[in-house]
Amino acid sequence: MPGLTIGDKVPNIEAETTAGRIRLHDFIGDSWTIVFSHPADFTPVCTTELAKMAAYAEEFKKRGVKLLGLSCDEVESHKEWIKDVESFSGGHKVTYPIMADPQREIVKELNMVDPDEKDSNGRPMPSRALHIVGPDKVVKLSFLYPATTGRNMDEVIRVLDSLQKAAKHKVATPADWKPGDKVVILPSVSDEEAKKMFPQGFETAKLPSGKGYLRFTHVD
């Protein structure tokens, strides 16, 4: 997919939101930030997703993560839609801002345009996209879903935990990793370095190749 992707710095866009006007870099500050787009207000899958984001807001806050939504409708439409979202969410409040993008300029800059979906006027619609952006304003991970498939918030939390752990330690997370599971030590770290970095110790998997590249340890 062309445009903004993993490793790119997000543009310092300005936008009107449900919480006032923002500049993206100022909003991010020195925090991790999740920017997520929706095809339109008052649509079923999007409503369930915003409700889940509201329900998980405390989990994101504990991790020092800001949330920022995006839909192409106007701010006033967003504010009316939020009433439905909060009603459906079972009492969880939408505490994060939602950007307005009636001209479809922001979704283009953030590479969140659906190549197939158009509105009644033939204008491009946002995809169901999500960028996790680091404190350095660089995209660390991107999800792209079709309009028919809602996002899984447990997976968003899982990959966020993985990214933050990798940023703090020289480790990676293996397949199906969950918080509390063992992590793997990066190949760029020698065994001697690993002994100093991970005094709790590490295990090296015995493989037919005899190469000791698969090393597991625990980190906080």
N, C-alpha and C positions, 0 to 999 in steps of 0.2 A: 504494500500500500504506500504510495508516494506521500511526501509531506512529512509533518512532524512525527517522529517515532523515537524509539528507545535511544538514549544518548544525545538527543537534541535538547537545546535550551528552549524553554517555552517563551513565546513572544510576550513582551510586556504590554499586553492589550489593556485598553480601558473599556469598562462596561458598566451599564446601569444594572443594578441588582435589587432584590427585594430588601436589602439592607443599605441601599444607597450606592453611589458611584465608587468604583474601585479601580486601582491599577493592579494588575495581576502580581507583579513582582513584590509590590508593597504588601499585598494580601498574604502572599506566601511567607514573606519575612525570612526567618531562619527555621521554619517548620516544614515537616512533611505535609503535602497537600494532595488530596484526591479531587480531580476535576472530572465530572461525569456529565454526559449529555443525554438528552431524551428527545425523541421525535416530536412530541407535542404535549401541551397541557391537556388535561381532561381526557386522557387516554388510559385504558385499563392497566396494561403492563407497567407503564410509567408510574401510575399512582401507587401500585404495590411496591415498586422499587424505592420511591421517595419515602414511603412509609417505613420500609425496612432500614433505610439510611437513618431516619429519625430514631428508630428503635435501637440502632447500633451506635448512636452518637457518642454515648459514654465510653464505649469500647475504643472508638477512634480517639476520643479526648485523652484517655489513659495512655495512649501511645504517642501523644503529642501531635496528632494529625488534624489538619483542618479539612473541611468539606466545602466544595463549591459546585453547585449544579448549573446546568445550562439548558435552556430550551428556547426555541425561536419566537415564542410568543412574547407579548409585552409584559412589563412588570406588574401592571394591574391585573392582568390575566393570571400571572403566577400567584399573586396574593389571594385571589379568589380560589384558585386550585388548591392552595395550601390548606384551606378549610376542609376540603374533601380528604386530602391526604391525612391530616391530623385526626379526622373522624374515623377513617379506616384503620389508622395505626393503633387504635386502642388506647389513646391518651398520650401518645408520644408527640412532643412538639417538634416542629421543623425549626431548628435553631441555626441552620446553615443558610447562607444566601444562595439565590438562584439568579443567574445572569439572564438578561433579555438579549435577544439577537434577531430582531425582526428583519434586518437586511441580510442575514445569513453570512455576515463577514467574519464573525468570531469562529463559527464552526469550520470555516475554510482555513483560517489561520491555525486552528488547533487540530486540523486534520480529523474532523469528526463529521464529515459529510457522508451520507448514505449515497452510494453511486446509483442506486436504483429507485429509491423512494422520492416522489415529488408531491408537493401540495397541490391544491386545486388550481393554482395559478401557474403550475409548471416549475416552481422554484424548488431547489434542492432542500431536502429535509436532513436534520441531524441523524447520525447513526446512534445506536445504543453503545456509546464508546466510554471508556474510562482510562484516564492517565493517572498513574501515581508519580508525583513529582517530588524530588528530594529538596532539601534545604538549599542546595546549590542551583535550584531552578531548572534542573535537568530531568527529563523523563526517564524514570527507572523501569517502568513496566506499563504496558498498554493492553487493554482488553477491547475487543470489538465483537459485538453481538448483533445478530439480525433483529429486526423489530419484533419478531415473534417469540423471542427467547429472553426471559428476564435474568438478571444477574444473580449470582449466589453470593450473599454477603459473607458467609462463612469462608468462602474461597478468597474473597477480597481481604479479609482479616488475616487469613493464613499466609498469603503471598506478601502482605505488608509486614508481618512478623518476620518472614524470611528475609526480605530486603533490609529491614532494620538490623537484623542479626548479622547479615553479611557485611553491612556497612561498619558495624562495631568491631567485629572479629574477622580474621582472615579465614573465613569458612564459607561453605555453600551448603544448601539443604538438599538432601537426596529425594528421590521419588516418594510421593505420599507423605512427606515430612509433616509433622504437626508439632506445635510448641511442646517442649519436654522431650522430644525424640533426639537421638544423636544427630550430629551434623558431621559433614566431611571437611577435612582440612584441605586447603587449596594446594594444587601440585607445586605452586611457586614457593611454598614454605618447605624448607628442608627438615629432615627429622631432628637435627640439632636445634633448629629454630623452634620447631614444634614443641620440644621438651621444655623450652623456656617459656613459650607462649601459653602452653596448656599444661601447667604443673599437675593438674588432676590426672594427667596421662591420656593416652590414646591407644586405640587398637588398630592394627593393620590387618586387613583381610588377606588370607592366603589364597592366591589365585594361580591358575595353571601357568601363566606367563612368568611367575616369579617376581613380578614388578610390585613394589610396595606403594602404589599410588592411591589405594583406596583405604584411607585412614579415618577412623571415626572417633569423635570425642563429644563431651557434653560442655556446653557453655551457658551462662546465665542470659 
